[in-house]
Amino acid sequence: MKAGIPVCGHLGLTPQSIYKFGDFGVRAKEEAEAEKLKSDALALQEAGCFAIVLEKIPAKLAEEVSNMLHIPTIGIGAGSGCDGQVLVVNDMLGMTKDFKPKFLRQYANLYETISAAATQYVSDVKSKDYPNENEQY
């Protein structure tokens, strides 16, 4: 934070490192990786991060990490022991077909609504029904 740039750390599953991990599975299930994650969390706090995202790690580990830090943790599929939660709005609203990880609580199914709307739009444009006389200047 010496440069005045706020930084949020990110541990556990980091999708940008998927080629390193090989899959989107739960991270830090084994003791060695869990200990490294705890050490990394302390290092990120010491480096000046204002918060840390804990993604797709065991809930017990996330709670343990949250309790040992002075900065807040934000969970993504890491249980209720974090200080806050993230649920991507596109996932929460069901905008993606067939994406159903265990941590996702879907509050709507907009995929079907959006698909139907897009299909109708394409049809209306192709048939020259859109824009009609009242929808142009």
Phi and psi in degrees as GROMACS dihedral restraints (atoms count N, CA, C in turn):
[ dihedral_restraints ]
;  ai    aj    ak    al  type     phi  dphi    fc
    3     4     5     6     1   -58.6    20    10
    4     5     6     7     1   -32.3    20    10
    6     7     8     9     1   -86.4    20    10
    7     8     9    10     1    -0.7    20    10
    9    10    11    12     1    78.3    20    10
   10    11    12    13     1    16.8    20    10
   12    13    14    15     1  -101.7    20    10
   13    14    15    16     1   114.4    20    10
   15    16    17    18     1   -66.7    20    10
   16    17    18    19     1   135.5    20    10
   18    19    20    21     1  -127.3    20    10
   19    20    21    22     1   132.1    20    10
   21    22    23    24     1  -107.2    20    10
   22    23    24    25     1   123.2    20    10
   24    25    26    27     1   -74.9    20    10
   25    26    27    28     1   166.2    20    10
   27    28    29    30     1  -148.5    20    10
   28    29    30    31     1   116.8    20    10
   30    31    32    33     1  -128.1    20    10
   31    32    33    34     1   162.4    20    10
   33    34    35    36     1    94.8    20    10
   34    35    36    37     1  -132.4    20    10
   36    37    38    39     1   -75.0    20    10
   37    38    39    40     1   119.7    20    10
   39    40    41    42     1  -118.1    20    10
   40    41    42    43     1   100.9    20    10
   42    43    44    45     1   -53.0    20    10
   43    44    45    46     1   -27.3    20    10
   45    46    47    48     1   -69.0    20    10
   46    47    48    49     1   -12.8    20    10
   48    49    50    51     1  -109.9    20    10
   49    50    51    52     1    23.0    20    10
   51    52    53    54     1   -58.5    20    10
   52    53    54    55     1   -32.6    20    10
   54    55    56    57     1   -69.7    20    10
   55    56    57    58     1   -26.7    20    10
   57    58    59    60     1   -72.1    20    10
   58    59    60    61     1   -43.4    20    10
   60    61    62    63     1   -80.3    20    10
   61    62    63    64     1   -33.6    20    10
   63    64    65    66     1    91.9    20    10
   64    65    66    67     1   -17.0    20    10
   66    67    68    69     1  -160.8    20    10
   67    68    69    70     1   179.8    20    10
   69    70    71    72     1   -99.1    20    10
   70    71    72    73     1    25.7    20    10
   72    73    74    75     1   -69.8    20    10
   73    74    75    76     1   171.3    20    10
   75    76    77    78     1   -63.7    20    10
   76    77    78    79     1   135.0    20    10
   78    79    80    81     1   -97.6    20    10
   79    80    81    82     1   160.9    20    10
   81    82    83    84     1    60.3    20    10
   82    83    84    85     1    35.5    20    10
   84    85    86    87     1   -78.1    20    10
   85    86    87    88     1   -31.2    20    10
   87    88    89    90     1   -88.1    20    10
   88    89    90    91     1   150.7    20    10
   90    91    92    93     1   -58.6    20    10
   91    92    93    94     1   -41.5    20    10
   93    94    95    96     1   -62.8    20    10
   94    95    96    97     1   -44.6    20    10
   96    97    98    99     1   -69.3    20    10
   97    98    99   100     1   -35.3    20    10
   99   100   101   102     1   -64.3    20    10
  100   101   102   103     1   -42.5    20    10
  102   103   104   105     1   -64.6    20    10
  103   104   105   106     1   -39.4    20    10
  105   106   107   108     1   -64.3    20    10
  106   107   108   109     1   -40.7    20    10
  108   109   110   111     1   -61.7    20    10
  109   110   111   112     1   -43.1    20    10
  111   112   113   114     1   -63.2    20    10
  112   113   114   115     1   -43.0    20    10
  114   115   116   117     1   -63.0    20    10
  115   116   117   118     1   -43.2    20    10
  117   118   119   120     1   -64.0    20    10
  118   119   120   121     1   -37.5    20    10
  120   121   122   123     1   -63.1    20    10
  121   122   123   124     1   -44.5    20    10
  123   124   125   126     1   -63.6    20    10
  124   125   126   127     1   -39.6    20    10
  126   127   128   129     1   -64.8    20    10
  127   128   129   130     1   -40.5    20    10
  129   130   131   132     1   -65.5    20    10
  130   131   132   133     1   -40.5    20    10
  132   133   134   135     1   -62.0    20    10
  133   134   135   136     1   -46.6    20    10
  135   136   137   138     1   -62.3    20    10
  136   137   138   139     1   -33.8    20    10
  138   139   140   141     1   -74.3    20    10
  139   140   141   142     1   -11.1    20    10
  141   142   143   144     1   108.4    20    10
  142   143   144   145     1     9.6    20    10
  144   145   146   147     1   -58.7    20    10
  145   146   147   148     1   143.0    20    10
  147   148   149   150     1   -85.9    20    10
  148   149   150   151     1   -17.0    20    10
  150   151   152   153     1  -165.8    20    10
  151   152   153   154     1   168.1    20    10
  153   154   155   156     1  -135.5    20    10
  154   155   156   157     1   129.8    20    10
  156   157   158   159     1   -83.6    20    10
  157   158   159   160     1   130.3    20    10
  159   160   161   162     1  -113.4    20    10
  160   161   162   163     1   111.2    20    10
  162   163   164   165     1  -113.7    20    10
  163   164   165   166     1   126.4    20    10
  165   166   167   168     1    50.8    20    10
  166   167   168   169     1    54.7    20    10
  168   169   170   171     1  -121.6    20    10
  169   170   171   172     1   162.1    20    10
  171   172   173   174     1   -56.5    20    10
  172   173   174   175     1   139.7    20    10
  174   175   176   177     1   -57.5    20    10
  175   176   177   178     1   -40.2    20    10
  177   178   179   180     1   -62.2    20    10
  178   179   180   181     1   -42.0    20    10
  180   181   182   183     1   -66.2    20    10
  181   182   183   184     1   -43.0    20    10
  183   184   185   186     1   -60.6    20    10
  184   185   186   187     1   -41.4    20    10
  186   187   188   189     1   -66.3    20    10
  187   188   189   190     1   -40.6    20    10
  189   190   191   192     1   -61.6    20    10
  190   191   192   193     1   -45.7    20    10
  192   193   194   195     1   -63.9    20    10
  193   194   195   196     1   -43.7    20    10
  195   196   197   198     1   -59.4    20    10
  196   197   198   199     1   -39.5    20    10
  198   199   200   201     1   -72.7    20    10
  199   200   201   202     1   -24.5    20    10
  201   202   203   204     1   -90.8    20    10
  202   203   204   205     1    -9.0    20    10
  204   205   206   207     1  -101.3    20    10
  205   206   207   208     1   157.1    20    10
  207   208   209   210     1   -97.2    20    10
  208   209   210   211     1   -14.0    20    10
  210   211   212   213     1   -99.1    20    10
  211   212   213   214     1   156.3    20    10
  213   214   215   216     1   -72.0    20    10
  214   215   216   217     1   151.8    20    10
  216   217   218   219     1  -112.8    20    10
  217   218   219   220     1   144.3    20    10
  219   220   221   222     1  -118.9    20    10
  220   221   222   223     1   121.9    20    10
  222   223   224   225     1   -93.6    20    10
  223   224   225   226     1   140.3    20    10
  225   226   227   228     1  -128.1    20    10
  226   227   228   229     1    98.9    20    10
  228   229   230   231     1    66.4    20    10
  229   230   231   232     1    33.7    20    10
  231   232   233   234     1  -122.6    20    10
  232   233   234   235     1    17.0    20    10
  234   235   236   237     1    87.0    20    10
  235   236   237   238     1   175.1    20    10
  237   238   239   240     1   -85.8    20    10
  238   239   240   241     1    -0.9    20    10
  240   241   242   243     1   -80.8    20    10
  241   242   243   244     1    -3.1    20    10
  243   244   245   246     1   -79.9    20    10
  244   245   246   247     1   164.7    20    10
  246   247   248   249     1   -76.2    20    10
  247   248   249   250     1   -24.3    20    10
  249   250   251   252     1  -150.4    20    10
  250   251   252   253     1   173.7    20    10
  252   253   254   255     1  -133.0    20    10
  253   254   255   256     1   148.3    20    10
  255   256   257   258     1  -120.7    20    10
  256   257   258   259     1   134.1    20    10
  258   259   260   261     1  -137.2    20    10
  259   260   261   262     1   114.1    20    10
  261   262   263   264     1   -58.8    20    10
  262   263   264   265     1   129.6    20    10
  264   265   266   267     1   -59.3    20    10
  265   266   267   268     1   -38.0    20    10
  267   268   269   270     1   -62.4    20    10
  268   269   270   271     1   -36.0    20    10
  270   271   272   273     1   -74.1    20    10
  271   272   273   274     1   -46.3    20    10
  273   274   275   276     1   -58.6    20    10
  274   275   276   277     1   -36.6    20    10
  276   277   278   279     1   -90.8    20    10
  277   278   279   280     1     2.9    20    10
  279   280   281   282     1    65.9    20    10
  280   281   282   283     1    44.1    20    10
  282   283   284   285     1   -88.8    20    10
  283   284   285   286     1    -9.0    20    10
  285   286   287   288     1  -116.0    20    10
  286   287   288   289     1   128.9    20    10
  288   289   290   291     1   -74.7    20    10
  289   290   291   292     1   136.6    20    10
  291   292   293   294     1    65.4    20    10
  292   293   294   295     1    22.8    20    10
  294   295   296   297     1  -105.2    20    10
  295   296   297   298     1   105.9    20    10
  297   298   299   300     1  -140.1    20    10
  298   299   300   301     1    61.3    20    10
  300   301   302   303     1   -64.8    20    10
  301   302   303   304     1   157.4    20    10
  303   304   305   306     1   -53.8    20    10
  304   305   306   307     1   -37.5    20    10
  306   307   308   309     1   -78.8    20    10
  307   308   309   310     1    -9.9    20    10
  309   310   311   312     1   -81.4    20    10
  310   311   312   313     1   119.6    20    10
  312   313   314   315     1  -102.1    20    10
  313   314   315   316     1   113.9    20    10
  315   316   317   318     1   -91.8    20    10
  316   317   318   319     1   121.8    20    10
  318   319   320   321     1   -95.3    20    10
  319   320   321   322     1    -9.3    20    10
  321   322   323   324     1  -157.0    20    10
  322   323   324   325     1   168.7    20    10
  324   325   326   327     1  -126.2    20    10
  325   326   327   328     1    78.8    20    10
  327   328   329   330     1   -82.6    20    10
  328   329   330   331     1   -10.7    20    10
  330   331   332   333     1   -55.4    20    10
  331   332   333   334     1   -48.7    20    10
  333   334   335   336     1   -65.9    20    10
  334   335   336   337     1   -41.5    20    10
  336   337   338   339     1   -63.5    20    10
  337   338   339   340     1   -45.8    20    10
  339   340   341   342     1   -66.0    20    10
  340   341   342   343     1   -42.9    20    10
  342   343   344   345     1   -61.4    20    10
  343   344   345   346     1   -44.2    20    10
  345   346   347   348     1   -64.6    20    10
  346   347   348   349     1   -41.6    20    10
  348   349   350   351     1   -64.3    20    10
  349   350   351   352     1   -44.2    20    10
  351   352   353   354     1   -64.9    20    10
  352   353   354   355     1   -40.5    20    10
  354   355   356   357     1   -62.4    20    10
  355   356   357   358     1   -43.3    20    10
  357   358   359   360     1   -66.1    20    10
  358   359   360   361     1   -40.2    20    10
  360   361   362   363     1   -59.7    20    10
  361   362   363   364     1   -49.0    20    10
  363   364   365   366     1   -59.0    20    10
  364   365   366   367     1   -43.9    20    10
  366   367   368   369     1   -61.6    20    10
  367   368   369   370     1   -45.2    20    10
  369   370   371   372     1   -64.8    20    10
  370   371   372   373     1   -38.7    20    10
  372   373   374   375     1   -67.6    20    10
  373   374   375   376     1   -45.7    20    10
  375   376   377   378     1   -63.3    20    10
  376   377   378   379     1   -35.7    20    10
  378   379   380   381     1   -85.4    20    10
  379   380   381   382     1    -0.1    20    10
  381   382   383   384     1    64.1    20    10
  382   383   384   385     1    21.1    20    10
  384   385   386   387     1   -76.8    20    10
  385   386   387   388     1   -24.5    20    10
  387   388   389   390     1  -123.7    20    10
  388   389   390   391     1   131.5    20    10
  390   391   392   393     1   -79.8    20    10
  391   392   393   394     1   143.6    20    10
  393   394   395   396     1   -89.6    20    10
  394   395   396   397     1  -175.6    20    10
  396   397   398   399     1   -59.8    20    10
  397   398   399   400     1   -32.6    20    10
  399   400   401   402     1   -82.3    20    10
  400   401   402   403     1    -7.0    20    10
  402   403   404   405     1  -112.2    20    10
  403   404   405   406     1    25.4    20    10
  405   406   407   408     1  -141.1    20    10
  406   407   408   409     1   163.7    20    10
